[in-house]
Amino acid sequence: MKSIIIIGDGMSDRPVARLGGKTPLQVARKPAIDRIAREGRCGLFRNIRPGDDNGSALANLAVLGYDPAACYQGRAVLEAANMGVALGPDDVALRCNLLHVTGDGRIKNHSAGHIGTAEAAQLIAALERDLGGARGSQPVTFHAGVSYRHLLVLRGAWADTALACAEPHDHVGEKVEDLFPRATAPAAKASEVRLRDLYRQALPILAAHPVNRARSGAGRDTANAIWPWSPGRKPAMQTFQERFGIRGAVISAVDLINGLGRYAGMDVVRVPGATGLWDTNYEGKADAALAALDDHDLVYVHVEASDEAAHACDLDLKIKCIEMLDARLVARILDGLASRRCEATVAVLPDHPTPVETGKHASDPVPVAIRDPRRPPDAVAVYDEISVKAGALGMLEGDAFIRLALGRS
């Protein structure tokens, strides 16, 4: 039996006052996702343990059944794997956001106004030219990713991961001076100082760049600062072939998810027009997932849109993103399976909640629906954070979800 797992990133939420105490999932029109719930079995999944980081890296590791405590080394090393950035045993990789900082030194947004990939690549190239290039006694390199999401690598034995770093999307409106990376062990002091220096050295380079001058002239947020966070070294992870004897594929616009897939031994399927935003190519992702089933046992389809809408605290857009996921991707996958007469397990869930009223990730258990043609459905008729509590799956933990999705439980 083959399996498709559909991740609506940050899709779940908490009751919203403007919705009369309902959640976006409860008010969104999503007949295809509801059909999976109605024809399958539902429950909650506590994939983020109390006290753990609730970022997407750790959350998706847990969805795939890995123990984050054993293999989590930060999101940047996962992104590096997908970007083709080679890391030595001593190298420390950090996510490097391009963001917009106000004149009084506060983070206005974590994404430089969702800067385009082509514009961002020019800025990262300038930083690599002027500050990187693996030069000097504390060498660093900059690597361009997608939109505002890039990579900074501290090269060599001088670098250390014992750094407390603020995630910029959780600190919008706060002063950067209060958020700089801080060493939590003496061995990391050199890394702390180097990162602070890089932040300050990047400011004039970015301010003078033609990309930012054009953005400013058009009244758009500039990418006027960098923000390094989530340090880590290369992890050691078993592949899905080693764990389950299966071949997997991952479909995502996000380097983090694709990098996680690479470490898990999955093939990365590229989809033209996949943006990581609400304007992504939903149909292309659905078609790619169906095609990947021809020679893969598991296809992991990740859609970022609802998370970005929630980070922007845009309630209407989050609801629209859920509805687009349903109508343009989930329904297309279900119809495609039916037309191909392919019996496959289909699971849908978010990796974590991103409450739209806070714009920040949360650690609440996430709603799960799994339609396995070999198993009878439970009595749940619709998919949302409340309804699934009556489902047959109860509260899942550990690797229980992935085993159910693969038909191993």
C-alpha positions as CSV (number, residue, x, y, z in Angstrom):
1,M,0.0,0.0,0.0
2,K,1.4,3.4,-1.0
3,S,1.0,6.5,1.0
4,I,0.7,10.3,0.5
5,I,1.1,12.7,3.5
6,I,-0.2,16.2,2.9
7,I,1.2,18.9,5.2
8,G,-0.7,22.2,5.5
9,D,2.1,24.1,7.3
10,G,0.8,26.1,10.3
11,M,-2.8,25.3,9.3
12,S,-4.3,24.6,12.7
13,D,-5.1,27.4,15.1
14,R,-6.8,28.4,18.3
15,P,-10.3,30.0,18.6
16,V,-10.4,33.4,17.0
17,A,-12.6,36.1,18.5
18,R,-13.4,37.6,15.1
19,L,-14.8,34.1,14.0
20,G,-17.0,33.9,17.1
21,G,-14.7,31.5,18.9
22,K,-14.1,29.2,15.9
23,T,-10.8,28.4,14.2
24,P,-9.9,29.0,10.5
25,L,-10.2,25.3,9.9
26,Q,-13.7,25.3,11.3
27,V,-15.0,28.1,9.0
28,A,-13.0,27.3,5.8
29,R,-14.8,25.5,3.0
30,K,-12.7,22.3,2.6
31,P,-14.8,19.4,1.3
32,A,-11.9,17.3,0.2
33,I,-10.1,17.4,3.5
34,D,-13.4,16.7,5.3
35,R,-13.8,13.7,3.0
36,I,-10.5,12.3,4.2
37,A,-11.7,12.7,7.8
38,R,-15.1,11.2,7.0
39,E,-13.7,8.2,5.1
40,G,-10.7,7.7,7.5
41,R,-9.8,7.9,11.1
42,C,-9.0,11.0,13.1
43,G,-7.2,12.1,16.2
44,L,-4.6,14.5,17.6
45,F,-0.8,14.2,17.3
46,R,1.5,15.6,20.0
47,N,4.5,15.9,17.8
48,I,6.1,18.7,19.8
49,R,7.0,17.8,23.3
50,P,6.5,20.3,26.1
51,G,9.6,22.5,26.3
52,D,10.8,21.6,22.8
53,D,11.4,24.1,20.0
54,N,8.1,24.4,18.0
55,G,9.8,25.3,14.7
56,S,9.0,23.6,11.4
57,A,12.3,21.6,11.4
58,L,11.6,19.8,14.7
59,A,7.9,19.4,13.9
60,N,8.4,17.8,10.5
61,L,11.1,15.5,11.9
62,A,8.6,14.3,14.4
63,V,5.9,13.9,11.7
64,L,8.3,11.6,9.9
65,G,8.8,9.6,13.0
66,Y,12.3,10.7,14.0
67,D,13.3,11.5,17.6
68,P,14.3,15.1,17.5
69,A,16.3,14.8,20.6
70,A,18.5,12.2,18.9
71,C,19.0,13.9,15.5
72,Y,17.9,17.5,15.5
73,Q,20.8,19.9,14.8
74,G,18.9,23.0,13.8
75,R,17.0,23.8,10.6
76,A,20.0,25.4,8.7
77,V,21.8,22.1,8.2
78,L,18.6,20.6,6.7
79,E,18.4,23.6,4.3
80,A,22.1,23.3,3.5
81,A,21.5,19.7,2.3
82,N,18.8,20.8,-0.1
83,M,20.9,23.7,-1.3
84,G,23.9,21.5,-2.1
85,V,26.1,23.3,0.4
86,A,28.8,21.0,1.6
87,L,29.5,21.1,5.3
88,G,32.7,19.9,7.0
89,P,32.6,18.1,10.4
90,D,33.5,21.4,12.2
91,D,31.4,23.8,10.2
92,V,28.3,25.4,11.7
93,A,25.4,26.3,9.5
94,L,22.9,29.0,10.4
95,R,19.7,30.2,8.7
96,C,20.3,33.7,7.5
97,N,17.1,35.7,7.0
98,L,16.9,38.9,5.0
99,L,14.6,41.1,7.0
100,H,13.5,44.7,7.2
101,V,14.6,46.8,10.3
102,T,13.0,50.1,11.0
103,G,14.9,53.3,11.5
104,D,14.8,52.9,15.3
105,G,16.3,49.4,15.1
106,R,13.2,47.2,15.3
107,I,12.3,44.2,13.2
108,K,9.4,45.3,11.0
109,N,9.0,41.9,9.3
110,H,11.0,38.6,9.1
111,S,10.9,38.4,5.3
112,A,12.0,41.7,3.9
113,G,8.5,42.1,2.5
114,H,8.6,38.6,1.1
115,I,11.5,39.6,-1.2
116,G,11.7,37.7,-4.5
117,T,14.3,35.0,-5.0
118,A,16.1,36.8,-7.9
119,E,16.5,40.1,-5.9
120,A,17.6,38.3,-2.8
121,A,20.3,36.3,-4.7
122,Q,21.9,39.6,-5.8
123,L,22.1,40.8,-2.2
124,I,23.5,37.5,-0.9
125,A,26.1,37.6,-3.7
126,A,27.2,41.0,-2.5
127,L,27.5,39.8,1.1
128,E,29.5,36.8,-0.1
129,R,31.8,39.0,-2.1
130,D,32.4,41.6,0.6
131,L,32.2,39.6,3.8
132,G,32.4,35.9,2.9
133,G,34.6,33.9,0.6
134,A,36.0,31.8,3.5
135,R,38.7,34.3,4.1
136,G,40.7,35.1,7.2
137,S,41.1,33.4,10.5
138,Q,37.3,33.1,11.1
139,P,36.1,32.3,7.6
140,V,32.4,32.4,6.7
141,T,30.4,31.8,3.5
142,F,26.9,33.1,2.4
143,H,24.6,31.0,0.2
144,A,21.5,32.1,-1.5
145,G,18.2,30.2,-1.0
146,V,14.6,31.1,-1.7
147,S,13.0,34.4,-1.0
148,Y,14.2,35.7,2.4
149,R,15.6,32.3,3.5
150,H,19.4,32.0,3.1
151,L,22.4,30.3,4.7
152,L,25.4,31.5,6.6
153,V,28.2,29.0,7.3
154,L,30.9,29.5,9.9
155,R,33.8,27.5,8.6
156,G,36.2,25.6,10.8
157,A,37.0,24.6,14.4
158,W,36.7,28.1,15.7
159,A,32.9,27.9,15.2
160,D,30.5,26.5,17.9
161,T,26.8,25.8,18.1
162,A,26.3,26.8,21.8
163,L,24.4,30.0,20.8
164,A,21.0,31.3,21.9
165,C,19.5,32.8,18.8
166,A,16.1,34.5,18.4
167,E,13.8,33.4,15.6
168,P,12.9,36.6,13.8
169,H,9.3,35.8,13.0
170,D,8.7,35.5,16.8
171,H,10.1,39.0,17.5
172,V,8.5,41.4,15.1
173,G,8.4,44.9,16.6
174,E,11.3,44.2,19.0
175,K,14.7,45.9,19.0
176,V,17.5,43.9,17.3
177,E,20.0,45.0,20.0
178,D,18.0,43.0,22.5
179,L,18.0,39.9,20.3
180,F,21.5,39.4,19.1
181,P,22.9,35.8,19.3
182,R,24.4,35.1,22.7
183,A,27.0,32.4,23.6
184,T,25.7,29.9,26.2
185,A,29.2,28.4,26.6
186,P,32.7,29.9,26.6
187,A,33.6,28.0,23.4
188,A,31.0,29.9,21.5
189,K,32.1,33.4,22.4
190,A,34.0,33.8,19.2
191,S,31.0,32.8,17.2
192,E,28.8,35.3,19.1
193,V,31.2,38.2,18.4
194,R,31.6,37.2,14.7
195,L,27.8,37.1,14.2
196,R,27.3,40.5,15.8
197,D,30.1,41.9,13.6
198,L,28.6,40.4,10.5
199,Y,25.2,42.0,11.3
200,R,26.7,45.4,11.5
201,Q,29.1,45.0,8.6
202,A,26.1,43.9,6.3
203,L,24.1,47.1,7.0
204,P,26.0,49.5,4.7
205,I,26.4,46.8,2.0
206,L,22.7,46.2,1.8
207,A,21.7,49.9,2.1
208,A,23.8,50.8,-0.9
209,H,22.8,47.9,-3.1
210,P,20.7,48.8,-6.3
211,V,18.1,46.2,-5.4
212,N,17.3,48.0,-2.1
213,R,17.4,51.4,-3.7
214,A,14.9,50.2,-6.3
215,R,12.7,48.7,-3.6
216,S,12.8,51.9,-1.5
217,G,12.0,54.0,-4.5
218,A,8.9,51.8,-5.2
219,G,7.8,52.2,-1.6
220,R,8.5,48.5,-0.7
221,D,10.2,47.2,2.4
222,T,14.0,46.8,1.8
223,A,16.1,43.9,2.8
224,N,18.3,46.1,4.9
225,A,19.6,43.6,7.5
226,I,20.5,39.9,8.0
227,W,19.5,37.7,10.8
228,P,21.4,34.5,11.6
229,W,19.7,31.8,13.7
230,S,19.3,28.0,14.3
231,P,22.9,27.0,14.4
232,G,23.9,23.3,13.9
233,R,26.3,20.7,12.5
234,K,25.5,17.8,10.1
235,P,23.1,15.3,11.7
236,A,23.2,11.5,11.6
237,M,19.9,10.1,10.5
238,Q,18.7,6.7,9.3
239,T,17.0,6.8,5.9
240,F,13.5,5.6,5.2
241,Q,15.0,2.7,3.3
242,E,16.9,1.7,6.4
243,R,14.0,2.2,8.7
244,F,11.1,0.8,6.7
245,G,12.5,-0.6,3.5
246,I,10.7,1.9,1.4
247,R,11.5,4.6,-1.2
248,G,10.2,8.1,-0.5
249,A,9.8,11.4,-2.3
250,V,9.3,14.9,-0.9
251,I,7.6,17.9,-2.7
252,S,8.1,21.3,-1.2
253,A,9.2,24.8,-2.1
254,V,11.0,25.1,1.2
255,D,14.7,24.2,1.5
256,L,14.2,23.1,5.1
257,I,11.7,20.4,4.1
258,N,13.6,19.3,1.1
259,G,16.8,19.1,3.1
260,L,15.1,17.0,5.7
261,G,13.9,14.7,2.9
262,R,17.4,14.3,1.6
263,Y,18.7,13.3,5.0
264,A,15.8,10.8,5.2
265,G,16.9,9.4,1.9
266,M,14.0,10.7,-0.1
267,D,14.1,12.0,-3.7
268,V,13.3,15.7,-4.0
269,V,10.7,16.4,-6.7
270,R,10.9,20.0,-8.1
271,V,7.7,21.7,-9.2
272,P,7.9,24.8,-11.4
273,G,6.0,27.7,-9.9
274,A,6.2,26.3,-6.3
275,T,6.9,29.5,-4.3
276,G,6.4,28.7,-0.7
277,L,3.7,31.3,-0.6
278,W,-0.1,31.6,-1.2
279,D,0.5,31.9,-4.9
280,T,2.2,28.5,-5.2
281,N,1.5,26.0,-7.9
282,Y,-1.0,23.8,-6.0
283,E,-2.0,21.8,-9.1
284,G,1.6,21.2,-10.1
285,K,2.3,19.8,-6.7
286,A,-0.7,17.5,-6.8
287,D,0.2,16.2,-10.2
288,A,3.8,15.7,-9.2
289,A,2.6,13.7,-6.1
290,L,0.5,11.4,-8.2
291,A,3.3,10.9,-10.7
292,A,5.8,10.2,-7.9
293,L,3.6,7.3,-6.6
294,D,4.6,5.4,-9.8
295,D,8.0,4.6,-8.4
296,H,7.9,5.6,-4.7
297,D,6.1,4.1,-1.7
298,L,5.7,7.4,0.2
299,V,5.1,10.9,-1.1
300,Y,5.4,13.8,1.4
301,V,3.7,16.9,0.1
302,H,4.4,20.1,2.0
303,V,2.5,23.4,1.4
304,E,3.8,26.5,3.2
305,A,1.1,29.0,2.4
306,S,-1.1,28.9,5.5
307,D,1.9,29.3,7.8
308,E,3.1,32.5,6.0
309,A,-0.5,33.9,6.1
310,A,-0.6,33.2,9.9
311,H,2.8,34.8,10.4
312,A,1.4,37.9,8.7
313,C,-1.6,37.8,11.1
314,D,-3.9,37.8,8.1
315,L,-7.0,35.8,9.0
316,D,-8.8,36.1,5.7
317,L,-5.7,35.0,3.8
318,K,-5.2,32.1,6.1
319,I,-8.7,30.9,5.5
320,K,-8.2,31.4,1.7
321,C,-5.0,29.4,1.8
322,I,-6.7,26.4,3.5
323,E,-9.5,26.6,0.9
324,M,-7.0,26.7,-2.0
325,L,-5.1,23.8,-0.5
326,D,-8.3,21.8,-0.4
327,A,-9.7,22.7,-3.8
328,R,-6.6,22.9,-5.8
329,L,-4.3,20.2,-4.3
330,V,-6.2,17.8,-2.0
331,A,-9.2,17.3,-4.2
332,R,-7.0,16.9,-7.3
333,I,-5.0,14.2,-5.5
334,L,-8.1,12.3,-4.4
335,D,-9.6,12.6,-7.9
336,G,-6.3,11.5,-9.4
337,L,-6.1,8.4,-7.2
338,A,-9.7,7.5,-8.2
339,S,-9.1,7.9,-11.9
340,R,-5.9,5.8,-11.7
341,R,-7.7,3.2,-9.5
342,C,-4.8,3.5,-7.1
343,E,-5.6,2.5,-3.5
344,A,-3.3,4.6,-1.4
345,T,-3.3,5.8,2.2
346,V,-3.8,9.6,2.3
347,A,-3.1,11.5,5.5
348,V,-3.5,15.2,6.1
349,L,-2.2,17.3,9.0
350,P,-0.3,20.5,9.9
351,D,3.2,20.3,11.2
352,H,2.3,22.7,14.0
353,P,-0.3,25.4,14.7
354,T,0.5,29.0,13.8
355,P,-2.3,31.0,15.6
356,V,-3.2,33.9,13.4
357,E,-3.8,36.2,16.4
358,T,-0.2,35.9,17.6
359,G,1.6,35.2,14.3
360,K,3.8,32.7,16.1
361,H,4.2,29.0,16.2
362,A,2.5,27.1,19.0
363,S,3.1,23.6,20.5
364,D,-0.5,22.4,20.7
365,P,-1.2,18.9,19.4
366,V,-2.2,19.0,15.7
367,P,-5.3,17.4,14.1
368,V,-4.8,14.3,12.0
369,A,-6.9,12.5,9.5
370,I,-5.7,9.2,7.8
371,R,-7.7,7.5,5.1
372,D,-6.5,3.9,4.8
373,P,-8.7,1.8,2.4
374,R,-8.0,-1.3,4.5
375,R,-9.4,0.2,7.7
376,P,-13.0,1.2,8.6
377,P,-13.7,4.9,9.2
378,D,-14.6,6.3,12.6
379,A,-17.6,8.7,13.2
380,V,-15.8,12.0,12.6
381,A,-17.4,13.8,9.7
382,V,-15.3,17.0,9.4
383,Y,-11.7,17.9,9.9
384,D,-10.8,20.6,12.5
385,E,-9.0,20.9,15.9
386,I,-12.2,20.1,17.9
387,S,-14.0,17.4,15.8
388,V,-11.0,15.1,15.5
389,K,-10.9,14.7,19.3
390,A,-13.8,12.2,18.9
391,G,-11.8,10.1,16.4
392,A,-10.5,6.6,16.8
393,L,-6.8,7.5,16.8
394,G,-6.9,9.3,20.1
395,M,-3.7,11.1,21.0
396,L,-0.7,10.0,18.9
397,E,2.9,10.4,20.1
398,G,6.4,9.4,19.0
399,D,6.4,7.5,15.7
400,A,2.8,6.4,15.9
401,F,1.6,8.7,13.2
402,I,4.2,7.6,10.5
403,R,3.6,4.0,11.3
404,L,-0.2,4.5,10.8
405,A,0.4,6.5,7.6
406,L,2.6,3.7,6.2
407,G,0.3,0.9,7.4
408,R,2.7,-0.4,9.9
409,S,0.4,-0.2,12.9
